Amino acid sequence: MKHNLSSFLSRYRLRPGVGGMLLPAALIAAVFCALPGASGAGNDPNKKEWIQLFNGKDLKAWDIKIAGYDLNDNFGNTFRVENGLLKTAYDKYSKFDNKFGHIFYREKFSHYVVAAEYRFVGEQAPEGPSWATRNSGIMVHSQSAQSMGRQQDFPISIEVQLLGGLGKGPRTTANLCTPGTHVVMNGSLFTTHCVNSSSKTYDGDQWVRVEVEVLGDSTIKHIVEGQTVLSYEKPQIGGGSVSHFDEKVKKDGVLLSEGYIALQSESHPIEFRKVELLNLAGCADPKASNYKSYHVKPDNSKCRYERKANKR
């Protein structure tokens, strides 16, 4: 049963003047919108509801794993929040010494768009590898932080490689790297570790928005500033470029249909002002109050339904 404001006022005998006093309009509106089925509280099935993975305040929803250290031992305060930014910093490092690190959001997802707005700043940590200058990444469909070996350098995952320009010509971002994984590209199994996207080069400390559309074990797209720059399909476990992993986790040939999201620490400082996710798995019943038209993976166990108003 849908309500409108006039019927609501009539039904509950609310009038502008009661005993010479005016009933506050804000109070009427607040009570009205709280009613089940109230038109003012309707769901917009096309409105995108982004989840803020990084809340701008702390890292309580995240796990940290740095090579050579125990779970959530944040050596040197590598991952930190300052001035509303999620930062990877190395001011407490005497040298990098291959302390590759990752910070993992604790919930896993299957169908989603993850977006990050990032910029590279400052100088690389002492003795960081030359290839890691202005280099970081977003790991998708990753293994969990808990399942990584103590000395493991990279999680088994699909890496959306973030690169900053060096002022020396083209250097694309949102590339693909595959630590312990393979993908299918142009109909063939792609086993090369990294491949460049078609993005432009981003020099300096400008902010860049990268989105990754992940549809289970089907397709993955890399999007930079609204433009698709790389796509492939069938992400799966396989190959090398990862060390000190648990062999029980690395089951070559298994398709990756879900996983965790992580951000890298590879020796060059990087800042994130936004890390958000649009969940594409959810209620697909148009009758539900939380139905979304963009839910491509139906999960009607998540549907919520309005209570029917009692008839008088």
Secondary structure, 3 states (H helix, E strand, C coil): CCECHHHHHHHCCCCCEECCEECCHHHHHHHHHCCCCEHHHCCCCCCCCCEECCCCCCCCCEEEEECCCCCCCCHHHCEEEECCEEEECCCCCCCCCCCCEEEEECCCECEEEEEEEEEECCCCCCCCCHHHCCEEEEEEEECCCCCCCCCCCCCCCEEEEEECCCCCCCCECCEEECCCEEEEECCEEECCCEECCCCCECCCCCCEEEEEEEECCCEEEEEECCEEEEEEEEEEECCCCCCCCCCCCCCCCCECCCEEEEEEECCCCEEEEEEEEEECEECCCCCCCCCCCCCCEECHHHCCCCCCCCCC
